[in-house]
Amino acid sequence: MAMGSFNGTGSQMPTAEINMTPLVDVMLVLLIIFMITAPLMTHSVKVDLPRASSTPTPEKPMTLQVSITADNRIFIGSEAIEPTALESRFREAVAQDANVELHLKADRDSRYESVAETMSAARRAGLGKIGFVTQPGISNP
């Protein structure tokens, strides 16, 4: 509330005080709204949903387990493969199953070049799904 002065001029100067009454009123209204709506947000509506029986597809795509050792030797499963024959093996797998997946495990000390060559051979052969296999829970210091 603005008060006048007693200097006798009769002119009132505006005061630069912030009127807190509207702010407090708005905050109290919001508090009441939140107090009313908070219990409604935790209330769930029981709905009787329809039931449908479906079974997951039993067929899983074929997977190729490719491993690269520390000395850059390449294995498909437990069979050692030369890098030159790798792309033809990938093509054979794609011919058997179009949705074949490649799971690539590479040793920590293997060269990046051999990993990149294996991935590019898989891409040229038509393998679209390539995944990297890692060991969970192990962090580098």
Secondary structure in CASP SS format (residue, H / E / C, confidence):
PFRMAT SS
TARGET T0000
AUTHOR 0000-0000-0000
METHOD secondary structure of the structure
MODEL  1
M C 1.00
A C 1.00
M C 1.00
G C 1.00
S C 1.00
F C 1.00
N C 1.00
G C 1.00
T C 1.00
G C 1.00
S C 1.00
Q C 1.00
M C 1.00
P C 1.00
T C 1.00
A C 1.00
E C 1.00
I C 1.00
N C 1.00
M C 1.00
T H 1.00
P H 1.00
L H 1.00
V H 1.00
D H 1.00
V H 1.00
M H 1.00
L H 1.00
V H 1.00
L H 1.00
L H 1.00
I H 1.00
I H 1.00
F H 1.00
M H 1.00
I H 1.00
T H 1.00
A H 1.00
P H 1.00
L H 1.00
M H 1.00
T H 1.00
H C 1.00
S C 1.00
V C 1.00
K C 1.00
V C 1.00
D C 1.00
L C 1.00
P C 1.00
R C 1.00
A C 1.00
S C 1.00
S C 1.00
T C 1.00
P C 1.00
T C 1.00
P C 1.00
E C 1.00
K C 1.00
P C 1.00
M C 1.00
T E 1.00
L E 1.00
Q E 1.00
V E 1.00
S E 1.00
I E 1.00
T C 1.00
A C 1.00
D C 1.00
N C 1.00
R C 1.00
I E 1.00
F E 1.00
I E 1.00
G C 1.00
S C 1.00
E E 1.00
A E 1.00
I E 1.00
E C 1.00
P H 1.00
T H 1.00
A H 1.00
L H 1.00
E H 1.00
S H 1.00
R H 1.00
F H 1.00
R H 1.00
E H 1.00
A H 1.00
V H 1.00
A H 1.00
Q H 1.00
D C 1.00
A C 1.00
N C 1.00
V C 1.00
E E 1.00
L E 1.00
H E 1.00
L E 1.00
K E 1.00
A E 1.00
D C 1.00
R C 1.00
D C 1.00
S C 1.00
R C 1.00
Y H 1.00
E H 1.00
S H 1.00
V H 1.00
A H 1.00
E H 1.00
T H 1.00
M H 1.00
S H 1.00
A H 1.00
A H 1.00
R H 1.00
R H 1.00
A H 1.00
G C 1.00
L C 1.00
G C 1.00
K E 1.00
I E 1.00
G E 1.00
F E 1.00
V C 1.00
T C 1.00
Q C 1.00
P C 1.00
G C 1.00
I C 1.00
S C 1.00
N C 1.00
P C 1.00
END
